[in-house]
Amino acid sequence: MNPYRRQLVQALVLLPWAGWARAEIGASDLLAAISGPEATQALRDSLDRGARNAIASLGRENGYFNDPKLKIGLPKNFAKAERFLRGMGYGKKVDDLVLAMNRAAETAAPKAKDLVIESIRSMSVDDAKSILTGGDNAATEYFRRTTEGQLAEALMPVVKSVTEKSDLARAYNSLAGTLSRFGVKSDQSSVEKYVNKKALDGIYTRIGEEERSLRANPTQYAGSLLGKVFGLMK
């Protein structure tokens, strides 16, 4: 479908909502309806629900640990030496470290909710239009752009708190010390920064899954403006 025709189709679906009375009105005017307050609020509502679901699923026990895609494993350089470590009898230390890192991320994840929801509430009409007509991860990219820096700051104190109360730092430093004797150095300056980054990646990955579900299954919004928009854009 060429761009002009796609724009016209997107706009026409909003005709009943925009209150236009004449079918011969121009495609550019019809397309403007996608940026109306109803469409923007419908998008906000759906993203709000998706973001809450995403963060809630990560903020429970095993939210990261039991998800193969999101489970936080050893830092890259450590992971390369994992087989060696297990062969040397350090298997339990490796397992304890991995579990502790995932528990720290699961504890920190709920801190993301308020910032992500605020980002949705402050979404402009132009932001909404870009997301509605963008690719499958347009909303996720918007969240990264508007929240990533603040989220990193918000999650770090929680990660550090868990680190201080658990054996996470000790396990990490012990493993690092063992590997350093064999010339293997961590590619992460601290376990807290590593876990914080992986926790953030998991949040945006899960939000992205919610977004793709929204776009792929518009019938879940049957009868709504958003359902009509995404239904034609599939």
N, C-alpha and C positions, 0 to 999 in steps of 0.2 A: 504494500500500500504506500503510495507516494505521500510525502509530508503534508501537502495541502489537503489531500483527501482524509488523511488521518486526523488532522486538526478539525476538519469539518465534522467527521464522525464523532470525535470527542465532544465537540460543542453541541451537536444536535441532541445528544443524549441528555443534555442539561436543559433542553428547551422548556419542559414543563416546569422546572424549578425556577428558571430565570424569569418566567412570566412573559415571554415574548409572544406576540400575537400574530406576527406575519412570517410565513415560512421563507419568504424571499429575502430576509435580512442577510447581510454579508457574513461570510464564514469568520472573519476576524472579530466581528462583534459577538457572534455566538461563542467563539473560543474564549472571549473575555469572561463568560459566565463561569468557566471552570475556576476562576479566581475569586468568585463571589464568596461572601461570608458563610453561606450554607456549606459549600464544598470545603472550605477551610476548616470549619468546625467539625464536619464529618470526618475529615482526615485526622484532626487532633484527637477526636474520640477513639478512633480505631488504633492510632499509634499509642495512645495512652494505655489502652487495654493490652496491646501487644507488649509494650515495654514492661508493664507491671508483671505480666506472665513470665517474661524472660528473666527478669531480675529475681522474682520469687522462686523460680525453678533452680536458680544457681545458689540462692541464699539458704538453702536447706542442706542438711547433712547428705553428703555424696553428690551434691549438685554438680560439682566439677569431677570428683573422684570417679564416679560411675559412668561418666560420659566419655567414651573413647576419643571423641573429637576435641574435648575441652580439658581432659585430665592433664594436670601439670606434671610433667616428667622432669627428669634431671636436666640442668642446663646442657647445652649442646656438647661442650667439651667433656663434661662428666658423663654424658650419655654414651659417648664413644668408648669410654673406659668401663662401662657398667659390667660387661661380661667379665672383664679382668677383675673388677672389684668383687663380684659374686664368687669368682673362682678363688679369691684370696680369703673368703670367709666373711665378707662385709655385706652379705645379702640383707641381713636384718637392718643394718644401718641405712642401706639404700631404701628399703621399704618404709622405714620409719620417716625418713626425710621426705619421700614422695607424699606420704599420707599427711604429714604435718603441713607441707606446702599447700596441698589442696584444702585442708581444713582452714588455713589462714585465708585463702581466697573465698571460701564459702562464708566465712564470718564477715568479710569485708564487703561482699557483693551488695547487701541491702543498702549500704551507704550511697549507692549509685542512684537509688530510686528518686529521691527528691530533685536532684540535679537534672536527671533525664526528663522528669515530668515538667519541671520548670521550663526546660528547653522546648517542650511541646507547647506549653501555654503561651510562650513568647514567639511562637512561629508566625512569621508574617504571611500576608496573602501571597507575595511573590515566592516565598519559601514553599508554601503549599502547592502552588502551581508547578514549581520545578520538580517537586516530589511526585506529584500526580502524573506528570508527563515524562518523568525521568526513567532510568533503568530500574532493574529489579532491586538494586541496593541504594537507591537515591535517598531514602529516609535514613538508612544506616549511615551513609556518608554525611548527611546533615547532622546526625547525632555526634559523630566523631568530631566534626568541625566545631561544633558549638559546646561540647562538654568534655572532650578528652583531657585537656589541661586541668580543669577543675576536678574531674573525677580522680585523676592521678593523685592530686593533693588530698582529696577527701578520703581515699582508700588507704593511703600510706599509714596514717596513725593507727588504724585498725590492724593492719598487717603487722606493724611494729609491736603493738600490744600483744597480739597472739604470739609473736616471736619471743617476746620477753617472758610470757607465761608458760611457754612450752619448751621443748628441747630442739626447736627448729634451728635456731642459730648454732647451737652446740653441734647438732648433727651435721649441719652444712659445713661448719668450720672443721670438724673432725674429718669429714670426707675430703674436703679441700686439702687438708694437711697430709692425708694419706696419699692423695694423687700427686701433690707437689713433689713428694719424694721421688716420684717417677717421671717428673718433668711435665706433668699435666696441670695446667692452670685454668681456673674458672674464667669464662668469658663474661662473668657478671661481677660488678663491683661489690654487691651485697645480695644476700638472699632476699632481703625485703624488696629491693628494687626489681629483682627477677620475678618474685611472686606478684608484685603489684602490676607489672606489665602483663603477665599472663592472665591475671584476674580481669584486667581491662579488655584484653583480647577476647576472653570468654564472653564478657558482657555484650560486646558488639557483635560477636558471632551469633549469639543466641537471639539478639534483637534482629539481626539479619534474617534468621530463620523465620521469625515471626512475620517479618515484612514479606518474605517470599510466599509464605502461606496466605497472607492477606491478598496478594496479587493473583495467586494461582487459584484461590477458591473464593471468588467474589460472591458466590451464592450464600455464603455465611452472613452476608449483609443484604440479603434479598429484600427488595422493596425500598432500599435506602439509596440516597444520592451516590454514596461512595460505591455501593454495589453496582450501580449502573455505569459509573465511570470505569472501574476496574474490569467490569464484565466486557466492555467493548475494547479495552486496551490489551486484553489477554492475547 
